[in-house]
Amino acid sequence: MRIGNTEVRPVGGGPGCLAMILFSIVASVVLTLLLNAGLALF
């Protein structure tokens, strides 16, 4: 899986695992904000 110019490997040891966790947290926050914005518009 690629994020920008960075190759992310979940099984790539500590840094890869940490990157996956950070990515999932950011994705969750973004989805929540989009959902709230969508509900506010309708």
N, CA and C atoms as a LAMMPS dump frame, in Angstrom:
ITEM: TIMESTEP
0
ITEM: NUMBER OF ATOMS
126
ITEM: BOX BOUNDS ff ff ff
-5.0000000000000000e+02 5.0000000000000000e+02
-5.0000000000000000e+02 5.0000000000000000e+02
-5.0000000000000000e+02 5.0000000000000000e+02
ITEM: ATOMS id mol type element x y z
1 1 1 N 0.842 -1.192 0
2 1 2 C 0 0 0
3 1 3 C 0.88 1.246 0
4 2 1 N 0.511 2.225 -0.801
5 2 2 C 1.327 3.439 -0.89
6 2 3 C 0.549 4.645 -0.389
7 3 1 N 1.203 5.467 0.425
8 3 2 C 0.629 6.739 0.865
9 3 3 C 1.59 7.823 0.404
10 4 1 N 1.21 8.555 -0.654
11 4 2 C 2.116 9.545 -1.207
12 4 3 C 3.34 8.856 -1.781
13 5 1 N 4.518 9.23 -1.321
14 5 2 C 5.758 8.622 -1.802
15 5 3 C 6.264 7.544 -0.86
16 6 1 N 5.472 7.227 0.168
17 6 2 C 5.935 6.313 1.201
18 6 3 C 5.308 4.94 1.021
19 7 1 N 6.14 3.924 0.979
20 7 2 C 5.654 2.547 0.907
21 7 3 C 5.376 2.055 2.323
22 8 1 N 4.136 1.617 2.561
23 8 2 C 3.756 1.189 3.908
24 8 3 C 3.582 -0.32 3.922
25 9 1 N 4.33 -0.998 4.796
26 9 2 C 4.183 -2.443 4.94
27 9 3 C 3.772 -2.743 6.379
28 10 1 N 2.55 -3.257 6.592
29 10 2 C 2.08 -3.547 7.953
30 10 3 C 2.992 -4.52 8.687
31 11 1 N 3.636 -5.436 7.945
32 11 2 C 4.5 -6.429 8.582
33 11 3 C 5.954 -5.986 8.566
34 12 1 N 6.185 -4.685 8.318
35 12 2 C 7.547 -4.179 8.203
36 12 3 C 8.156 -3.779 9.532
37 13 1 N 7.718 -4.401 10.622
38 13 2 C 8.3 -4.075 11.922
39 13 3 C 7.618 -2.874 12.566
40 14 1 N 8.3 -2.243 13.517
41 14 2 C 7.738 -1.14 14.299
42 14 3 C 7.251 0.036 13.476
43 15 1 N 8.11 0.623 12.621
44 15 2 C 7.692 1.802 11.855
45 15 3 C 6.475 1.544 10.974
46 16 1 N 6.434 0.383 10.318
47 16 2 C 5.298 0.06 9.459
48 16 3 C 4.016 -0.064 10.259
49 17 1 N 4.103 -0.726 11.402
50 17 2 C 2.94 -0.901 12.265
51 17 3 C 2.457 0.454 12.771
52 18 1 N 3.38 1.295 13.195
53 18 2 C 3.026 2.618 13.698
54 18 3 C 2.377 3.452 12.606
55 19 1 N 2.913 3.363 11.382
56 19 2 C 2.349 4.112 10.261
57 19 3 C 0.92 3.663 9.978
58 20 1 N 0.664 2.355 10.041
59 20 2 C -0.68 1.842 9.805
60 20 3 C -1.643 2.348 10.861
61 21 1 N -1.208 2.366 12.122
62 21 2 C -2.056 2.844 13.214
63 21 3 C -2.368 4.329 13.023
64 22 1 N -1.34 5.121 12.731
65 22 2 C -1.546 6.556 12.519
66 22 3 C -2.473 6.798 11.336
67 23 1 N -2.285 6.043 10.253
68 23 2 C -3.122 6.208 9.069
69 23 3 C -4.578 5.892 9.38
70 24 1 N -4.82 4.821 10.151
71 24 2 C -6.193 4.447 10.48
72 24 3 C -6.848 5.496 11.371
73 25 1 N -6.075 6.083 12.297
74 25 2 C -6.613 7.131 13.165
75 25 3 C -6.989 8.358 12.337
76 26 1 N -6.089 8.777 11.451
77 26 2 C -6.361 9.942 10.599
78 26 3 C -7.577 9.683 9.713
79 27 1 N -7.661 8.483 9.135
80 27 2 C -8.791 8.142 8.277
81 27 3 C -10.1 8.196 9.059
82 28 1 N -10.092 7.707 10.296
83 28 2 C -11.291 7.727 11.132
84 28 3 C -11.738 9.155 11.408
85 29 1 N -10.793 10.032 11.741
86 29 2 C -11.119 11.43 12.025
87 29 3 C -11.699 12.111 10.787
88 30 1 N -11.078 11.879 9.635
89 30 2 C -11.547 12.491 8.388
90 30 3 C -12.956 12.013 8.053
91 31 1 N -13.203 10.712 8.177
92 31 2 C -14.529 10.177 7.888
93 31 3 C -15.57 10.746 8.836
94 32 1 N -15.217 10.891 10.109
95 32 2 C -16.143 11.457 11.087
96 32 3 C -16.483 12.901 10.736
97 33 1 N -15.47 13.685 10.381
98 33 2 C -15.706 15.08 10.007
99 33 3 C -16.583 15.17 8.762
100 34 1 N -16.319 14.316 7.77
101 34 2 C -17.13 14.319 6.554
102 34 3 C -18.568 13.93 6.861
103 35 1 N -18.754 12.947 7.718
104 35 2 C -20.095 12.513 8.084
105 35 3 C -20.852 13.627 8.793
106 36 1 N -20.19 14.3 9.738
107 36 2 C -20.817 15.408 10.453
108 36 3 C -21.169 16.548 9.508
109 37 1 N -20.282 16.857 8.573
110 37 2 C -20.539 17.916 7.594
111 37 3 C -21.733 17.537 6.716
112 38 1 N -21.788 16.274 6.311
113 38 2 C -22.897 15.803 5.482
114 38 3 C -24.224 15.887 6.213
115 39 1 N -24.233 15.502 7.486
116 39 2 C -25.462 15.567 8.271
117 39 3 C -25.885 17.011 8.499
118 40 1 N -24.922 17.905 8.657
119 40 2 C -25.235 19.313 8.888
120 40 3 C -25.849 19.945 7.639
121 41 1 N -25.449 19.467 6.461
122 41 2 C -25.959 20.054 5.22
123 41 3 C -27.388 19.62 4.929
124 42 1 N -27.746 18.417 5.36
125 42 2 C -29.084 17.921 5.012
126 42 3 C -30.076 18.172 6.124
